[in-house]
Amino acid sequence: MNLYEFLYSTLVHISLLTLIYVFLALFILYFIYSSIIEFYFSKTGEVCYKNFMDYFIQTVSKDNYFMNYGLWTSPSDTLLSANKALVSLILEKSGILGVKNAKVLDVGCGYGEQDFQWSNALDPTTKITAVDISEYQIGLAKDKVSRSSLGITFDVCNAMALKTKFVDNEFDTVLSVESAFHYANRPQFFQQVFDILKEGGIFVISDIVLQDTVGILSSSFVRTFSDFLHMPRANHITGEAWEKSIRDSGLSIIECIDITDKTFNPYYNHFFKNYIGNLHLPGILGIGLYNVFSYVQPFSYKVAVCKKVAV
């Protein structure tokens, strides 16, 4: 073997070893990533909000059981005040403040924090029914409401199966706060909302959709976000397609507002700053995470007010 052949075979050998090591490293990283997703965020294909609450939200905002990005209107806002501001906006848009004997359904209620806030603001004759797929969250909400005199009924129900529990034309108002982007079939959810609303009834939803243009880095963020917070690929649609799926159910959109500037980036700024600080880690980490998340952030945050108009 001459020198050239020796060098060539050595380089080939090194290249093959390098490829093997690279593939092995990628496999290990994927295994770690998948394990983190499964342990902290996803159990049997569903979002594990308990872990998200226990390990993250409670670190940033102690004893806060709201589960939304919040509506941030001031640099002095806290996560709790922003959470409350968002659900206040949803209630304001519903038009039921001061209305007597209204029947309200909250779909994807989580721990029910918004329902307690709404119930205190609504006429005492208003009845709120709040449902969620999580038995754990509903259990905590039931325990809390049992120690109050509020007119709220909590129950376990999959948003894809509302019509197994409720009848057509049952509710004056249906509310959905930042949960529909999780659903396996969001158009089916909209159709069921149309069916269970009374004629003239109002549906208010805050939801997450894709921006009209998403870059390469942002596309990677979409996939990671989908893994962490369970956003099915069918829901990777723009606001225009989202509005069309609402209208296709028979609902009329009477108002649609984009509050993106008051949701994601201020949330990430507050969250990472306080999360890193409360863990006593270097503040530069929080700044770095915020800069990355704000740079690649690919979503729009929409609030739509819809009406079931008589045909």
Steps between C-alpha positions, in 0.01 A plus 500: 500500500648835397468822702205624297302179553587501870380860546185434299404190700576684826278792403220265399532317831494827696202626299303183569582521873398867501168418337438223750576734791280773354206262454557361850508850648181597311329184621595575862381861467170385348456245779561770763264742322225236470545399864464862615186544289348179633588563865418868531257592226320212333336190643348255251480773236326761718641812660612438858398834646564384856873478438497823302325664793713344775843538340465824308202728565519464879869590485414827328163583660433326831140382560396611150287234327411686183620332181532769231757734348324802645422846367795727577427872492763644735868433589387461862266209418554170675408162354193487726380849406551425129312168533208679665502776238465247218201321649344839582527588131329173406214570740465859379475382139233243591243772574347313796600742776179598676291238317270291722447123482767446236639151440872505433732217394877527544684238291854407602469666840819357653504571872193722460666824611331704228162358600539621858597843369209509255246374753587781740445756221176358356141524621438246780231331289754406232601134496847402380580147389873440459653190341847365443654169395725489809344315793775636726428864416124454523544328837686801641244740353211302653667506839547875481145576385357276772640747753323794334146607415571561132275361228762297313477135400825324409504178300738280301432512127705472184453807280463263205192347664295794626183363345520184710443716807302800375200547271446730204407862575591464870734794569477876463878534500795271437852610598836349410820641644819385330419131476368427149847491343548170689194331349539213257220636279446870556236538224298223669518699824369811324213300351399367842513851645262613226261215580484552879463878475153653499406713201656839558748343741859624526824305477823672609831329443864590554726273298846452353563483124801531271620831364450548127874458436716259700878477446724192525597562863140578591387175335732311736348691790150398384599134511657535845203697633269233359691231688508689829142631499328251268396698195391246235635558151144556373496818711809647333286746305495877453242737642318518167454121486402499868226760442374301202470185714289697748271634227472154342332382822217748439619759751533862394811688611390843620840608627853359479797670663870418497666552839832331416708800608342480846546127552802292397801730524407676825413158645839355404679808634329472837505121518867438425622792709312379806544126440878529473516749787290287734724201428800722591662447163698767308265767365671487161328164444157660530598780264636249250191281509273802457701624200484158333127453563410853391710472185353173374144548637277381210148532641214748500257531788139556393181584686179443302146592597253282313122478481252231409279689263155367416480371143 
